[in-house]
Amino acid sequence: MKEYIEERAVAIANYIIDCNATVRQTAKKFGISKSTVHKDVTDRLEHINPSLAAQARVVLDINKSERHIRGGMATKEKYQHRLQICGKNTENHS
């Protein structure tokens, strides 16, 4: 494996652990795809640093178990924002 890929995998794992980051947040931060983040942490890092891989896996598993909650909250905020906008438009027409 190329050295820069190994370094990236370690940097990604450290970022996930330090920031409790999701795969999506990590991908955005490093400018790579979500599948690359996942492959680096679950596959490549296992061969480089199994201990670090296990720590990152714990964070990713927690994030995965909570993602339905975050999705529901995002949907709620989206519709509350729409209601606020609609309410302002109604006030202007009165």
PDB file as gemmi writes it, atoms N, CA and C in Angstrom:
CRYST1    1.000    1.000    1.000  90.00  90.00  90.00 P 1                      
ATOM      1  N   MET A   1       0.849  -1.179   0.000  1.00  0.00           N  
ATOM      2  CA  MET A   1       0.000   0.000   0.000  1.00  0.00           C  
ATOM      3  C   MET A   1       0.890   1.235   0.000  1.00  0.00           C  
ATOM      4  N   LYS A   2       0.457   2.246  -0.726  1.00  0.00           N  
ATOM      5  CA  LYS A   2       1.247   3.470  -0.815  1.00  0.00           C  
ATOM      6  C   LYS A   2       1.243   4.193   0.526  1.00  0.00           C  
ATOM      7  N   GLU A   3       2.354   4.838   0.799  1.00  0.00           N  
ATOM      8  CA  GLU A   3       2.548   5.481   2.097  1.00  0.00           C  
ATOM      9  C   GLU A   3       1.519   6.587   2.359  1.00  0.00           C  
ATOM     10  N   TYR A   4       1.190   7.376   1.324  1.00  0.00           N  
ATOM     11  CA  TYR A   4       0.246   8.470   1.548  1.00  0.00           C  
ATOM     12  C   TYR A   4      -1.153   7.948   1.901  1.00  0.00           C  
ATOM     13  N   ILE A   5      -1.500   6.777   1.397  1.00  0.00           N  
ATOM     14  CA  ILE A   5      -2.795   6.187   1.727  1.00  0.00           C  
ATOM     15  C   ILE A   5      -2.803   5.743   3.189  1.00  0.00           C  
ATOM     16  N   GLU A   6      -1.702   5.156   3.635  1.00  0.00           N  
ATOM     17  CA  GLU A   6      -1.596   4.750   5.032  1.00  0.00           C  
ATOM     18  C   GLU A   6      -1.675   5.966   5.952  1.00  0.00           C  
ATOM     19  N   GLU A   7      -0.971   7.030   5.590  1.00  0.00           N  
ATOM     20  CA  GLU A   7      -1.002   8.255   6.398  1.00  0.00           C  
ATOM     21  C   GLU A   7      -2.406   8.846   6.436  1.00  0.00           C  
ATOM     22  N   ARG A   8      -3.097   8.827   5.286  1.00  0.00           N  
ATOM     23  CA  ARG A   8      -4.461   9.347   5.227  1.00  0.00           C  
ATOM     24  C   ARG A   8      -5.392   8.523   6.115  1.00  0.00           C  
ATOM     25  N   ALA A   9      -5.247   7.206   6.078  1.00  0.00           N  
ATOM     26  CA  ALA A   9      -6.101   6.332   6.885  1.00  0.00           C  
ATOM     27  C   ALA A   9      -5.931   6.626   8.376  1.00  0.00           C  
ATOM     28  N   VAL A  10      -4.698   6.835   8.799  1.00  0.00           N  
ATOM     29  CA  VAL A  10      -4.422   7.156  10.204  1.00  0.00           C  
ATOM     30  C   VAL A  10      -4.987   8.534  10.547  1.00  0.00           C  
ATOM     31  N   ALA A  11      -4.788   9.509   9.658  1.00  0.00           N  
ATOM     32  CA  ALA A  11      -5.300  10.865   9.896  1.00  0.00           C  
ATOM     33  C   ALA A  11      -6.828  10.856   9.974  1.00  0.00           C  
ATOM     34  N   ILE A  12      -7.468  10.094   9.110  1.00  0.00           N  
ATOM     35  CA  ILE A  12      -8.928   9.986   9.105  1.00  0.00           C  
ATOM     36  C   ILE A  12      -9.422   9.391  10.423  1.00  0.00           C  
ATOM     37  N   ALA A  13      -8.796   8.323  10.849  1.00  0.00           N  
ATOM     38  CA  ALA A  13      -9.200   7.672  12.101  1.00  0.00           C  
ATOM     39  C   ALA A  13      -9.038   8.628  13.280  1.00  0.00           C  
ATOM     40  N   ASN A  14      -7.922   9.333  13.327  1.00  0.00           N  
ATOM     41  CA  ASN A  14      -7.702  10.285  14.421  1.00  0.00           C  
ATOM     42  C   ASN A  14      -8.751  11.393  14.409  1.00  0.00           C  
ATOM     43  N   TYR A  15      -9.108  11.870  13.230  1.00  0.00           N  
ATOM     44  CA  TYR A  15     -10.122  12.918  13.106  1.00  0.00           C  
ATOM     45  C   TYR A  15     -11.478  12.404  13.599  1.00  0.00           C  
ATOM     46  N   ILE A  16     -11.838  11.208  13.183  1.00  0.00           N  
ATOM     47  CA  ILE A  16     -13.112  10.620  13.603  1.00  0.00           C  
ATOM     48  C   ILE A  16     -13.167  10.481  15.118  1.00  0.00           C  
ATOM     49  N   ILE A  17     -12.089   9.999  15.702  1.00  0.00           N  
ATOM     50  CA  ILE A  17     -12.033   9.787  17.152  1.00  0.00           C  
ATOM     51  C   ILE A  17     -12.051  11.120  17.898  1.00  0.00           C  
ATOM     52  N   ASP A  18     -11.224  12.062  17.475  1.00  0.00           N  
ATOM     53  CA  ASP A  18     -11.099  13.342  18.177  1.00  0.00           C  
ATOM     54  C   ASP A  18     -12.363  14.189  18.082  1.00  0.00           C  
ATOM     55  N   CYS A  19     -13.035  14.150  16.941  1.00  0.00           N  
ATOM     56  CA  CYS A  19     -14.183  15.035  16.695  1.00  0.00           C  
ATOM     57  C   CYS A  19     -15.527  14.315  16.759  1.00  0.00           C  
ATOM     58  N   ASN A  20     -15.523  13.016  17.049  1.00  0.00           N  
ATOM     59  CA  ASN A  20     -16.752  12.217  16.970  1.00  0.00           C  
ATOM     60  C   ASN A  20     -17.431  12.443  15.629  1.00  0.00           C  
ATOM     61  N   ALA A  21     -16.650  12.503  14.585  1.00  0.00           N  
ATOM     62  CA  ALA A  21     -17.137  12.859  13.258  1.00  0.00           C  
ATOM     63  C   ALA A  21     -17.840  11.689  12.580  1.00  0.00           C  
ATOM     64  N   THR A  22     -18.801  12.035  11.749  1.00  0.00           N  
ATOM     65  CA  THR A  22     -19.483  11.041  10.931  1.00  0.00           C  
ATOM     66  C   THR A  22     -18.647  10.790   9.667  1.00  0.00           C  
ATOM     67  N   VAL A  23     -19.014   9.748   8.946  1.00  0.00           N  
ATOM     68  CA  VAL A  23     -18.331   9.450   7.681  1.00  0.00           C  
ATOM     69  C   VAL A  23     -18.493  10.629   6.723  1.00  0.00           C  
ATOM     70  N   ARG A  24     -19.699  11.196   6.677  1.00  0.00           N  
ATOM     71  CA  ARG A  24     -19.973  12.311   5.773  1.00  0.00           C  
ATOM     72  C   ARG A  24     -19.129  13.538   6.136  1.00  0.00           C  
ATOM     73  N   GLN A  25     -19.050  13.871   7.422  1.00  0.00           N  
ATOM     74  CA  GLN A  25     -18.244  15.015   7.869  1.00  0.00           C  
ATOM     75  C   GLN A  25     -16.773  14.792   7.543  1.00  0.00           C  
ATOM     76  N   THR A  26     -16.310  13.568   7.763  1.00  0.00           N  
ATOM     77  CA  THR A  26     -14.906  13.239   7.511  1.00  0.00           C  
ATOM     78  C   THR A  26     -14.588  13.329   6.021  1.00  0.00           C  
ATOM     79  N   ALA A  27     -15.479  12.810   5.198  1.00  0.00           N  
ATOM     80  CA  ALA A  27     -15.274  12.863   3.748  1.00  0.00           C  
ATOM     81  C   ALA A  27     -15.168  14.309   3.277  1.00  0.00           C  
ATOM     82  N   LYS A  28     -16.036  15.157   3.795  1.00  0.00           N  
ATOM     83  CA  LYS A  28     -16.018  16.572   3.413  1.00  0.00           C  
ATOM     84  C   LYS A  28     -14.720  17.242   3.859  1.00  0.00           C  
ATOM     85  N   LYS A  29     -14.298  16.952   5.088  1.00  0.00           N  
ATOM     86  CA  LYS A  29     -13.076  17.548   5.645  1.00  0.00           C  
ATOM     87  C   LYS A  29     -11.840  17.165   4.823  1.00  0.00           C  
ATOM     88  N   PHE A  30     -11.759  15.903   4.406  1.00  0.00           N  
ATOM     89  CA  PHE A  30     -10.573  15.412   3.695  1.00  0.00           C  
ATOM     90  C   PHE A  30     -10.713  15.488   2.175  1.00  0.00           C  
ATOM     91  N   GLY A  31     -11.886  15.883   1.688  1.00  0.00           N  
ATOM     92  CA  GLY A  31     -12.086  16.017   0.246  1.00  0.00           C  
ATOM     93  C   GLY A  31     -12.074  14.691  -0.491  1.00  0.00           C  
ATOM     94  N   ILE A  32     -12.617  13.665   0.152  1.00  0.00           N  
ATOM     95  CA  ILE A  32     -12.680  12.332  -0.460  1.00  0.00           C  
ATOM     96  C   ILE A  32     -14.108  11.818  -0.341  1.00  0.00           C  
ATOM     97  N   SER A  33     -14.376  10.681  -0.960  1.00  0.00           N  
ATOM     98  CA  SER A  33     -15.733  10.130  -0.930  1.00  0.00           C  
ATOM     99  C   SER A  33     -16.004   9.404   0.388  1.00  0.00           C  
ATOM    100  N   LYS A  34     -17.291   9.225   0.683  1.00  0.00           N  
ATOM    101  CA  LYS A  34     -17.684   8.496   1.891  1.00  0.00           C  
ATOM    102  C   LYS A  34     -17.189   7.049   1.820  1.00  0.00           C  
ATOM    103  N   SER A  35     -17.229   6.462   0.641  1.00  0.00           N  
ATOM    104  CA  SER A  35     -16.785   5.074   0.516  1.00  0.00           C  
ATOM    105  C   SER A  35     -15.284   4.946   0.762  1.00  0.00           C  
ATOM    106  N   THR A  36     -14.510   5.966   0.394  1.00  0.00           N  
ATOM    107  CA  THR A  36     -13.073   5.945   0.660  1.00  0.00           C  
ATOM    108  C   THR A  36     -12.816   6.046   2.165  1.00  0.00           C  
ATOM    109  N   VAL A  37     -13.557   6.909   2.842  1.00  0.00           N  
ATOM    110  CA  VAL A  37     -13.422   7.017   4.300  1.00  0.00           C  
ATOM    111  C   VAL A  37     -13.711   5.663   4.926  1.00  0.00           C  
ATOM    112  N   HIS A  38     -14.806   5.064   4.513  1.00  0.00           N  
ATOM    113  CA  HIS A  38     -15.209   3.780   5.080  1.00  0.00           C  
ATOM    114  C   HIS A  38     -14.158   2.714   4.816  1.00  0.00           C  
ATOM    115  N   LYS A  39     -13.655   2.644   3.599  1.00  0.00           N  
ATOM    116  CA  LYS A  39     -12.645   1.640   3.251  1.00  0.00           C  
ATOM    117  C   LYS A  39     -11.352   1.871   4.028  1.00  0.00           C  
ATOM    118  N   ASP A  40     -10.941   3.136   4.160  1.00  0.00           N  
ATOM    119  CA  ASP A  40      -9.719   3.444   4.909  1.00  0.00           C  
ATOM    120  C   ASP A  40      -9.832   2.975   6.359  1.00  0.00           C  
ATOM    121  N   VAL A  41     -10.969   3.245   6.982  1.00  0.00           N  
ATOM    122  CA  VAL A  41     -11.115   2.948   8.409  1.00  0.00           C  
ATOM    123  C   VAL A  41     -11.383   1.471   8.664  1.00  0.00           C  
ATOM    124  N   THR A  42     -12.228   0.858   7.868  1.00  0.00           N  
ATOM    125  CA  THR A  42     -12.622  -0.525   8.159  1.00  0.00           C  
ATOM    126  C   THR A  42     -11.687  -1.565   7.555  1.00  0.00           C  
ATOM    127  N   ASP A  43     -11.015  -1.233   6.475  1.00  0.00           N  
ATOM    128  CA  ASP A  43     -10.200  -2.231   5.780  1.00  0.00           C  
ATOM    129  C   ASP A  43      -8.707  -1.929   5.884  1.00  0.00           C  
ATOM    130  N   ARG A  44      -8.297  -0.811   5.337  1.00  0.00           N  
ATOM    131  CA  ARG A  44      -6.868  -0.486   5.278  1.00  0.00           C  
ATOM    132  C   ARG A  44      -6.256  -0.306   6.659  1.00  0.00           C  
ATOM    133  N   LEU A  45      -6.967   0.382   7.540  1.00  0.00           N  
ATOM    134  CA  LEU A  45      -6.423   0.675   8.861  1.00  0.00           C  
ATOM    135  C   LEU A  45      -6.266  -0.583   9.705  1.00  0.00           C  
ATOM    136  N   GLU A  46      -7.080  -1.599   9.440  1.00  0.00           N  
ATOM    137  CA  GLU A  46      -6.954  -2.879  10.150  1.00  0.00           C  
ATOM    138  C   GLU A  46      -5.550  -3.450  10.013  1.00  0.00           C  
ATOM    139  N   HIS A  47      -4.947  -3.275   8.843  1.00  0.00           N  
ATOM    140  CA  HIS A  47      -3.610  -3.818   8.582  1.00  0.00           C  
ATOM    141  C   HIS A  47      -2.509  -2.892   9.106  1.00  0.00           C  
ATOM    142  N   ILE A  48      -2.813  -1.615   9.194  1.00  0.00           N  
ATOM    143  CA  ILE A  48      -1.814  -0.624   9.609  1.00  0.00           C  
ATOM    144  C   ILE A  48      -1.758  -0.509  11.128  1.00  0.00           C  
ATOM    145  N   ASN A  49      -2.917  -0.310  11.751  1.00  0.00           N  
ATOM    146  CA  ASN A  49      -3.001  -0.069  13.187  1.00  0.00           C  
ATOM    147  C   ASN A  49      -4.349  -0.594  13.701  1.00  0.00           C  
ATOM    148  N   PRO A  50      -4.413  -1.876  14.041  1.00  0.00           N  
ATOM    149  CA  PRO A  50      -5.685  -2.488  14.461  1.00  0.00           C  
ATOM    150  C   PRO A  50      -6.317  -1.805  15.680  1.00  0.00           C  
ATOM    151  N   SER A  51      -5.509  -1.333  16.591  1.00  0.00           N  
ATOM    152  CA  SER A  51      -6.023  -0.667  17.792  1.00  0.00           C  
ATOM    153  C   SER A  51      -6.744   0.632  17.433  1.00  0.00           C  
ATOM    154  N   LEU A  52      -6.116   1.425  16.571  1.00  0.00           N  
ATOM    155  CA  LEU A  52      -6.714   2.686  16.124  1.00  0.00           C  
ATOM    156  C   LEU A  52      -7.980   2.414  15.320  1.00  0.00           C  
ATOM    157  N   ALA A  53      -7.941   1.369  14.509  1.00  0.00           N  
ATOM    158  CA  ALA A  53      -9.108   0.991  13.713  1.00  0.00           C  
ATOM    159  C   ALA A  53     -10.287   0.636  14.620  1.00  0.00           C  
ATOM    160  N   ALA A  54     -10.016  -0.068  15.702  1.00  0.00           N  
ATOM    161  CA  ALA A  54     -11.074  -0.457  16.636  1.00  0.00           C  
ATOM    162  C   ALA A  54     -11.678   0.772  17.316  1.00  0.00           C  
ATOM    163  N   GLN A  55     -10.838   1.737  17.686  1.00  0.00           N  
ATOM    164  CA  GLN A  55     -11.328   2.969  18.324  1.00  0.00           C  
ATOM    165  C   GLN A  55     -12.219   3.758  17.363  1.00  0.00           C  
ATOM    166  N   ALA A  56     -11.796   3.885  16.119  1.00  0.00           N  
ATOM    167  CA  ALA A  56     -12.575   4.606  15.115  1.00  0.00           C  
ATOM    168  C   ALA A  56     -13.887   3.873  14.843  1.00  0.00           C  
ATOM    169  N   ARG A  57     -13.833   2.564  14.840  1.00  0.00           N  
ATOM    170  CA  ARG A  57     -15.020   1.742  14.585  1.00  0.00           C  
ATOM    171  C   ARG A  57     -16.087   1.988  15.653  1.00  0.00           C  
ATOM    172  N   VAL A  58     -15.656   2.149  16.902  1.00  0.00           N  
ATOM    173  CA  VAL A  58     -16.599   2.417  17.996  1.00  0.00           C  
ATOM    174  C   VAL A  58     -17.370   3.705  17.706  1.00  0.00           C  
ATOM    175  N   VAL A  59     -16.658   4.768  17.316  1.00  0.00           N  
ATOM    176  CA  VAL A  59     -17.300   6.049  17.021  1.00  0.00           C  
ATOM    177  C   VAL A  59     -18.249   5.900  15.840  1.00  0.00           C  
ATOM    178  N   LEU A  60     -17.804   5.221  14.791  1.00  0.00           N  
ATOM    179  CA  LEU A  60     -18.648   5.044  13.610  1.00  0.00           C  
ATOM    180  C   LEU A  60     -19.903   4.226  13.931  1.00  0.00           C  
ATOM    181  N   ASP A  61     -19.758   3.222  14.789  1.00  0.00           N  
ATOM    182  CA  ASP A  61     -20.925   2.415  15.163  1.00  0.00           C  
ATOM    183  C   ASP A  61     -21.938   3.237  15.959  1.00  0.00           C  
ATOM    184  N   ILE A  62     -21.449   4.099  16.850  1.00  0.00           N  
ATOM    185  CA  ILE A  62     -22.336   4.974  17.616  1.00  0.00           C  
ATOM    186  C   ILE A  62     -23.061   5.918  16.657  1.00  0.00           C  
ATOM    187  N   ASN A  63     -22.300   6.537  15.745  1.00  0.00           N  
ATOM    188  CA  ASN A  63     -22.908   7.447  14.774  1.00  0.00           C  
ATOM    189  C   ASN A  63     -23.967   6.739  13.932  1.00  0.00           C  
ATOM    190  N   LYS A  64     -23.671   5.523  13.543  1.00  0.00           N  
ATOM    191  CA  LYS A  64     -24.616   4.772  12.722  1.00  0.00           C  
ATOM    192  C   LYS A  64     -25.899   4.488  13.502  1.00  0.00           C  
ATOM    193  N   SER A  65     -25.745   4.173  14.788  1.00  0.00           N  
ATOM    194  CA  SER A  65     -26.928   3.870  15.592  1.00  0.00           C  
ATOM    195  C   SER A  65     -27.782   5.111  15.858  1.00  0.00           C  
ATOM    196  N   GLU A  66     -27.181   6.303  15.744  1.00  0.00           N  
ATOM    197  CA  GLU A  66     -27.899   7.544  16.016  1.00  0.00           C  
ATOM    198  C   GLU A  66     -28.355   8.267  14.747  1.00  0.00           C  
ATOM    199  N   ARG A  67     -28.014   7.775  13.584  1.00  0.00           N  
ATOM    200  CA  ARG A  67     -28.274   8.538  12.361  1.00  0.00           C  
ATOM    201  C   ARG A  67     -29.753   8.748  12.087  1.00  0.00           C  
ATOM    202  N   HIS A  68     -30.598   7.808  12.486  1.00  0.00           N  
ATOM    203  CA  HIS A  68     -32.043   7.988  12.263  1.00  0.00           C  
ATOM    204  C   HIS A  68     -32.569   9.152  13.101  1.00  0.00           C  
ATOM    205  N   ILE A  69     -31.965   9.375  14.264  1.00  0.00           N  
ATOM    206  CA  ILE A  69     -32.377  10.493  15.116  1.00  0.00           C  
ATOM    207  C   ILE A  69     -31.965  11.813  14.471  1.00  0.00           C  
ATOM    208  N   ARG A  70     -30.715  11.876  14.000  1.00  0.00           N  
ATOM    209  CA  ARG A  70     -30.234  13.103  13.335  1.00  0.00           C  
ATOM    210  C   ARG A  70     -31.047  13.393  12.081  1.00  0.00           C  
ATOM    211  N   GLY A  71     -31.404  12.364  11.343  1.00  0.00           N  
ATOM    212  CA  GLY A  71     -32.211  12.554  10.139  1.00  0.00           C  
ATOM    213  C   GLY A  71     -33.580  13.103  10.467  1.00  0.00           C  
ATOM    214  N   GLY A  72     -34.188  12.584  11.527  1.00  0.00           N  
ATOM    215  CA  GLY A  72     -35.492  13.080  11.951  1.00  0.00           C  
ATOM    216  C   GLY A  72     -35.428  14.523  12.407  1.00  0.00           C  
ATOM    217  N   MET A  73     -34.356  14.870  13.126  1.00  0.00           N  
ATOM    218  CA  MET A  73     -34.197  16.252  13.593  1.00  0.00           C  
ATOM    219  C   MET A  73     -33.993  17.200  12.415  1.00  0.00           C  
ATOM    220  N   ALA A  74     -33.239  16.769  11.421  1.00  0.00           N  
ATOM    221  CA  ALA A  74     -33.003  17.604  10.245  1.00  0.00           C  
ATOM    222  C   ALA A  74     -34.312  17.847   9.490  1.00  0.00           C  
ATOM    223  N   THR A  75     -35.129  16.816   9.383  1.00  0.00           N  
ATOM    224  CA  THR A  75     -36.420  16.960   8.712  1.00  0.00           C  
ATOM    225  C   THR A  75     -37.322  17.912   9.492  1.00  0.00           C  
ATOM    226  N   LYS A  76     -37.329  17.772  10.805  1.00  0.00           N  
ATOM    227  CA  LYS A  76     -38.138  18.651  11.653  1.00  0.00           C  
ATOM    228  C   LYS A  76     -37.722  20.111  11.465  1.00  0.00           C  
ATOM    229  N   GLU A  77     -36.404  20.364  11.498  1.00  0.00           N  
ATOM    230  CA  GLU A  77     -35.896  21.734  11.325  1.00  0.00           C  
ATOM    231  C   GLU A  77     -36.260  22.282   9.941  1.00  0.00           C  
ATOM    232  N   LYS A  78     -36.195  21.429   8.942  1.00  0.00           N  
ATOM    233  CA  LYS A  78     -36.529  21.845   7.580  1.00  0.00           C  
ATOM    234  C   LYS A  78     -37.975  22.335   7.510  1.00  0.00           C  
ATOM    235  N   TYR A  79     -38.897  21.577   8.086  1.00  0.00           N  
ATOM    236  CA  TYR A  79     -40.299  21.956   8.017  1.00  0.00           C  
ATOM    237  C   TYR A  79     -40.627  23.138   8.927  1.00  0.00           C  
ATOM    238  N   GLN A  80     -39.934  23.252  10.066  1.00  0.00           N  
ATOM    239  CA  GLN A  80     -40.136  24.420  10.927  1.00  0.00           C  
ATOM    240  C   GLN A  80     -39.692  25.680  10.204  1.00  0.00           C  
ATOM    241  N   HIS A  81     -38.587  25.584   9.487  1.00  0.00           N  
ATOM    242  CA  HIS A  81     -38.088  26.720   8.721  1.00  0.00           C  
ATOM    243  C   HIS A  81     -39.089  27.112   7.634  1.00  0.00           C  
ATOM    244  N   ARG A  82     -39.654  26.114   6.964  1.00  0.00           N  
ATOM    245  CA  ARG A  82     -40.660  26.392   5.924  1.00  0.00           C  
ATOM    246  C   ARG A  82     -41.892  27.060   6.518  1.00  0.00           C  
ATOM    247  N   LEU A  83     -42.294  26.612   7.703  1.00  0.00           N  
ATOM    248  CA  LEU A  83     -43.460  27.213   8.352  1.00  0.00           C  
ATOM    249  C   LEU A  83     -43.192  28.672   8.709  1.00  0.00           C  
ATOM    250  N   GLN A  84     -41.975  28.960   9.161  1.00  0.00           N  
ATOM    251  CA  GLN A  84     -41.610  30.337   9.492  1.00  0.00           C  
ATOM    252  C   GLN A  84     -41.677  31.219   8.248  1.00  0.00           C  
ATOM    253  N   ILE A  85     -41.154  30.720   7.149  1.00  0.00           N  
ATOM    254  CA  ILE A  85     -41.170  31.475   5.896  1.00  0.00           C  
ATOM    255  C   ILE A  85     -42.610  31.701   5.440  1.00  0.00           C  
ATOM    256  N   CYS A  86     -43.432  30.664   5.501  1.00  0.00           N  
ATOM    257  CA  CYS A  86     -44.841  30.783   5.088  1.00  0.00           C  
ATOM    258  C   CYS A  86     -45.567  31.758   6.002  1.00  0.00           C  
ATOM    259  N   GLY A  87     -45.277  31.731   7.286  1.00  0.00           N  
ATOM    260  CA  GLY A  87     -45.903  32.649   8.238  1.00  0.00           C  
ATOM    261  C   GLY A  87     -45.548  34.088   7.935  1.00  0.00           C  
ATOM    262  N   LYS A  88     -44.303  34.352   7.564  1.00  0.00           N  
ATOM    263  CA  LYS A  88     -43.867  35.709   7.222  1.00  0.00           C  
ATOM    264  C   LYS A  88     -44.547  36.177   5.949  1.00  0.00           C  
ATOM    265  N   ASN A  89     -44.692  35.288   4.984  1.00  0.00           N  
ATOM    266  CA  ASN A  89     -45.364  35.661   3.732  1.00  0.00           C  
ATOM    267  C   ASN A  89     -46.827  35.980   3.974  1.00  0.00           C  
ATOM    268  N   THR A  90     -47.463  35.249   4.870  1.00  0.00           N  
ATOM    269  CA  THR A  90     -48.868  35.489   5.182  1.00  0.00           C  
ATOM    270  C   THR A  90     -49.041  36.834   5.877  1.00  0.00           C  
ATOM    271  N   GLU A  91     -48.106  37.169   6.786  1.00  0.00           N  
ATOM    272  CA  GLU A  91     -48.170  38.449   7.490  1.00  0.00           C  
ATOM    273  C   GLU A  91     -48.026  39.617   6.541  1.00  0.00           C  
ATOM    274  N   ASN A  92     -47.185  39.473   5.534  1.00  0.00           N  
ATOM    275  CA  ASN A  92     -46.963  40.555   4.565  1.00  0.00           C  
ATOM    276  C   ASN A  92     -48.177  40.811   3.683  1.00  0.00           C  
ATOM    277  N   HIS A  93     -48.980  39.758   3.471  1.00  0.00           N  
ATOM    278  CA  HIS A  93     -50.152  39.903   2.600  1.00  0.00           C  
ATOM    279  C   HIS A  93     -51.374  40.404   3.352  1.00  0.00           C  
ATOM    280  N   SER A  94     -51.310  40.453   4.666  1.00  0.00           N  
ATOM    281  CA  SER A  94     -52.477  40.871   5.465  1.00  0.00           C  
ATOM    282  C   SER A  94     -52.658  42.355   5.479  1.00  0.00           C  
TER     283      SER A  94                                                      
END                                                                             
